[in-house]
Amino acid sequence: MKLDLEKRGSLAIHCVVNGPIQTNTYFAVSKGEAAIIDPAWDGEKLAEVFAERCPDARVSAIICTHGHADHIGGVAGLRRALGPDVPFMISAADKDFMAGAIESMREMWGFDHEMPPTPDRLFNEGDTFEFGDVVLQVMATPGHTPGGIVLFCAATTGDVAFVGDTLFPGAHGRTDLEGGNEKQVIDSLGKMGTFLPADTLCLIGHNDTTTIARELETNLFMRRGLRHYR
């Protein structure tokens, strides 16, 4: 895995907590363009909130870090509100995983999420997505789901990674849900700790943010995963 660490462009980030299990949806805005990352629930409402918070920006993409229902449930509504020309993007490995993940969450907790439309672009490790004057770089981080990804941005405003549910402060995402794998997620944490800069702000799928430096000090799972890369 090789990341381009040269800082370029500026990124403003807005977080909206939404959905039945309090998912963090992010509006990432650069030079009048935006990516909406992990729309959890009620996409039409998220479109309204986006218009209020970012009135001078247009949405260039809807991107999901993984295919669990609480991270893709608002995609269909967003597309209706924003129009079919706004592309939906997710990893290639989670494309066919979404329907089963939605059904699993319905059976477990009774949450009914709408199936997203067919993705317009499928990400693999090393892919990039440019909007405004920044670049999102794709890192494959399986374990929470088979196709979990981290979206890393080296911006002049600071290194940022949208990590979905791969990483939580001092911990990692659940592996007892559809598609989970304990060994893979620990290896993915080691990969993040090895290749992401220490100052990277990690924007988590639920609850608070953290940094790679903090996790290298305190996250025993990440430290265990580092052995894979040393």
N, C-alpha and C positions, 0 to 999 in steps of 0.2 A: 504494500500500500504506500503510495507516494502522494503527499498533499502539497499543493502550492501555498506556501506560507507568506508570500509577498502580499502586504496589505494594500488594498485598493478599494476605493469607494466608501460610501457611508451608508449605514443601516440604522433605521429607527424601528423599534419593536414595540408592539402593543399586544397585551395578553388579555384574552377574554375567557373567563372560567364559565363553562357551560356543560349541559348534559346531565344525565342522571347520576354519574359518578364523578362529577367535577373535573372534567378534562380541560386542560389548558389549550386553547386555540390561539395561534399566534398570527398577527398581521405583521409581516416583515416588509418594510417600505424603503425604497431607494429611488431617488430622482423621479418621483411621480409614478413609479410602478411598484406593484406589491405582489407578494406571494402569500396566500392564506394557507397556513400549515396546520393540519389535523383538525378540520372542522367536525366537531363531535355530534352536534345535535341542532335541529331547527335551522337549516341553512338559510332560509329566508330571513330569519331574525338576525343571523350573523351578517348577512348582506346589509341590513339596516344599520347595525352597529358599525360596520366598516365604513359606510357612507358618512356616519356621524363623526367618527374619529379621524378618518383619513379622506376628507372631502376633495382633496386635490390629487388623489392617486387613483389609478385604474388597476384592476386585478389582472396580472399576467399569467397566473397559474394557481391551481389548487393542488397542494402536495400533501400526501399522507406518509408519515414515517413508518407505518405498518398497517396491517389489514384488520385489526380488531374493531368490533362494531363501535366502540366508544371513541374511535379516532377517524372513522369514515362516515358516521351517521348523518352528517350535515352536507355531504358532498352533493347529493342529488338536489336538495333544496337550493344550495348555492348556485348550481348550474341553471336551475330554473330562473333564479333571480338575476343572475349576471349575464346569462345567455350562453348558447352552445359553443361559442367561439373561445371561451375560457377553458384551456386544457386542464384535464385531471391527470395527475401523475402519481405513480406508486411503484414500488419495486416489482421487477419481473417475477420474483419468487413468491410474492404475496398476491399476485393477480387472481389466481384461481383459488386462493385461500379465503377470500372475503365472504363468500356466500355461506360457507360452513361456519365461519367465525360469528356471523350475524345470527345464524340459527342456534349456535351454542350459547350465546349470551341470552337469547330469548328463552331457551330451555332452563338455563341456570337462574336467571334473575327476572325474567318476564319483561325485559326491555325490548321494545319493537323498533328496530332501526331499518330505514329504507336502504335498499341495495343501491350502491352508486352506479352511474353509467359505466360503460366500457372505458377503461383508461385510454387516454390519447398518447401517453408516452410511458414506457416502462424503464425504470432505472436499474442499472447494474453498477457495481463498484467502479469508481473512477470516472463515472459520468459527471457532467456539470450542467447547471442551469443558470443562465445569466439574466438578470433583470436590473433595470436602473443602471448603476455603475458598480454592482457587486456580482460575485459568483458564488453559488452554492455548489459545494463539492460532495459527492456521494460516497459514503463509507458503508460497506455492508456489515451489519451487526446482528446476525441471527441469534436466536436463543429465546427471546420473548415470543417471537413468531419466526417462521423460516426466513422471511424476507425483510426483517427489520433493518432500517437504515438510519444513519446519522447524517444530517446535512450541516456541513461545516462551512463557515464564511470567515475569511481573513479580511476584515475591513479596517479602515483607518479609525473607526469608532470603537474597535475592539474585536478580538476573536470571539466568535459565537458558534455554538453547535446546538442544533435542534435535535434532541436525543430520543424523543418519544418515550417509551417505557423501558428502554434498555437499561438505563441508569436511574437510580434514585439516590439521594444523599445517604451514603453509608451502606447502600444496598443495591439490588437490581430488581428488574421487573419480574413478575410472577412467571413461573415456568410450569404451573399446574393447569394452565388454561390451554385452549386449542392451539396446537403447534409449538408448545414450549419445550425447551431442551436446556437443562441445567448446565451441562458442560459447555455448550455453545455460548450461552450468555456470559459465563465467566471468561471464556476466551475472548468474547467481544469486548468485555470491560478491559481486559489486558491490552487489547488492540487499541482501544481509545486512549488508555493511559500511556501507551508507547508513542503513538503518532500525533495526537492532538497536543498543541502547545499548552503548557501548564497554566497560562492565564486565560484559557478558553472558558467563557461563561456558558454553562450547560443549561439549556432551557428544557425543563423536564415536562413530561406529559401530564403529571398531576403534582400539585403542591409546589414546594419551593425550588428555587434555582440552586446551583452549586458551581464549583469550578473544578477543573481537572487537578489543580494543585491540592485543593482540599481533599479530593477523593484519593489521591495518591498517598496522602497522610493517614486518612481515617477509614477508607473503605477496604476491608479485609478481602472482599471478593475481587476487587480490582487488583490488589496486590498478589492474590493467588493467580489471577489471570496473566499477570506480567511474566510469570515463569515460562509461559508459552513463547514469549518473544525474546527471552534472554538466555 
